[in-house]
Amino acid sequence: MLNLIPGIESTSSALNAERIRMDVVSQNISNAQVTKGPDGQPYQRQQVVFQTVLDSQLQGGATVQIPTISTDHRPPILVYRPGHPDADPRGMVAMPNINIHEEMVDLIASSRSFEANLAVVKSARSLAMQTLSIGKR
Amino acid sequence: MDPISLIRQTPPGMQALGAGNPALQRAMDAAGQGTLERIPESVMQQLSRPAAGHIQGAGGPGTASFENMLGGLVKDVAAKQAQSSATVNALLAGKDVPLHQAMIASEEASVSFQLMVEVRNKLLESYQELMRMQV
């Protein structure tokens, strides 16, 4: 198969990985107030781990993948809310271990790296088109 | 075109021309020393290969492979187009296809199509150039 746009394989995989990271961040933000998950425990923060994969088709070119989405095992944040249905006998409610500022920073980092990869795609495409215009008179 | 007669006519000052091609350089050196007959067969094959690659005689041995090459290019472009439209269709049908993958596929299809058009333009141009030649 002819490969006209250089580096498109790794960039595509990186875009995919960043998309998954953004999914996970939005999941964390939307579950920041959930005190009872399916297992009866407060929601626990999820985080992605990136991993390099050597692509045999790219002659040793490296692509990105997310092997697993791991759980952040920091303890839940205890808040005093005696009237809450999930409060313990002392009136403390276990809130998810999510710091909204941390999530926003993650979201910014993720969207910036997505943009960086988009810029690579754009520049590779325009270089390919300009190279093709060598033949024009 | 016979490379040997070309080399025999090459004046010593022109030998710098062969600097890019080691086989040609060796052959030129040999020609300068009058030992052209002793050039091994492999060098001669190396010498004649670029000429066969550039000048495609009608009905010559290179025609079939050149045709195959063009056909392969067209097939590749068609495959890219098919892949692009499949990806876009899957995206529009709500399948689990990321947006960027669809865009990248359609960009690849467009760039390879452009390449095909450029190759076709070049071929047509050289054909017309030949047709305009005074006989």
Boltz contact constraints between the chains, C-beta under 6 A:
constraints:
  - contact:
      token1: [A, 2]
      token2: [B, 76]
      max_distance: 6.0
  - contact:
      token1: [A, 4]
      token2: [B, 111]
      max_distance: 6.0
  - contact:
      token1: [A, 4]
      token2: [B, 112]
      max_distance: 6.0
  - contact:
      token1: [A, 5]
      token2: [B, 108]
      max_distance: 6.0
  - contact:
      token1: [A, 12]
      token2: [B, 104]
      max_distance: 6.0
  - contact:
      token1: [A, 15]
      token2: [B, 100]
      max_distance: 6.0
  - contact:
      token1: [A, 16]
      token2: [B, 98]
      max_distance: 6.0
  - contact:
      token1: [A, 19]
      token2: [B, 98]
      max_distance: 6.0
  - contact:
      token1: [A, 125]
      token2: [B, 107]
      max_distance: 6.0
  - contact:
      token1: [A, 128]
      token2: [B, 111]
      max_distance: 6.0
  - contact:
      token1: [A, 132]
      token2: [B, 114]
      max_distance: 6.0
  - contact:
      token1: [A, 132]
      token2: [B, 115]
      max_distance: 6.0
  - contact:
      token1: [A, 132]
      token2: [B, 118]
      max_distance: 6.0
  - contact:
      token1: [A, 135]
      token2: [B, 118]
      max_distance: 6.0
  - contact:
      token1: [A, 135]
      token2: [B, 122]
      max_distance: 6.0
